[in-house]
Amino acid sequence: MGYNSKKDYEWFKSNQATLFREHPNKYLVIRDQKVVCAYTDMEEAVSKSGLPLGEYVLQLCLEGPEAYTIQIHSPGRVAL
């Protein structure tokens, strides 16, 4: 079975206050309920994660409910 982002997204929501204290206003790459990397630039977070597209949650870590009202998933495939 492939990667399921729901667990990692729920982990982010449950730990959002702590994550914001540690990584305010950064893009977090989350995999297996851990922060793989955190950067102020989204493209840098994606490129330096070392993970294939579609195998992690990419989440901007903001304070309050705004932090989880928009979820960005890494696409597994892009069709042009």
SULTAVEN-V698284 format. One record per residue. N is the residue number from 1. OMEGA is omega in degrees with one decimal (NA if undefined). D_FIRST is the distance of its C-alpha to the first C-alpha in whole Angstrom. Layout:
N:OMEGA:D_FIRST
N:OMEGA:D_FIRST
This chain:
1:-177.9:0
2:-179.7:4
3:177.3:7
4:-175.5:8
5:-173.5:12
6:-180.0:14
7:-179.4:14
8:177.9:16
9:177.6:18
10:176.8:19
11:177.1:20
12:-178.5:22
13:-179.4:24
14:-175.7:25
15:-172.1:26
16:-178.2:27
17:179.0:31
18:179.9:30
19:178.4:28
20:177.2:31
21:-177.0:34
22:-173.3:32
23:-175.6:31
24:173.8:33
25:178.5:32
26:173.1:30
27:-179.2:27
28:168.2:24
29:-174.3:21
30:177.5:19
31:178.9:15
32:176.3:15
33:175.4:18
34:173.6:20
35:179.1:22
36:176.6:21
37:-178.9:25
38:-178.5:27
39:176.5:29
40:-179.6:32
41:-177.1:31
42:-179.0:27
43:178.4:27
44:178.3:28
45:-179.8:25
46:-175.5:23
47:-177.2:25
48:-178.8:25
49:-177.5:22
50:-178.6:21
51:177.2:17
52:176.3:16
53:179.8:16
54:-176.0:13
55:-179.7:12
56:172.0:15
57:174.4:17
58:-172.7:20
59:172.8:23
60:-174.2:27
61:177.3:28
62:178.1:31
63:176.2:33
64:-175.6:33
65:177.8:31
66:-177.4:31
67:-176.5:28
68:175.5:26
69:174.8:27
70:179.9:26
71:178.5:22
72:176.8:21
73:173.9:18
74:-177.0:17
75:176.8:17
76:179.7:14
77:177.8:17
78:177.5:20
79:178.0:22
80:NA:26
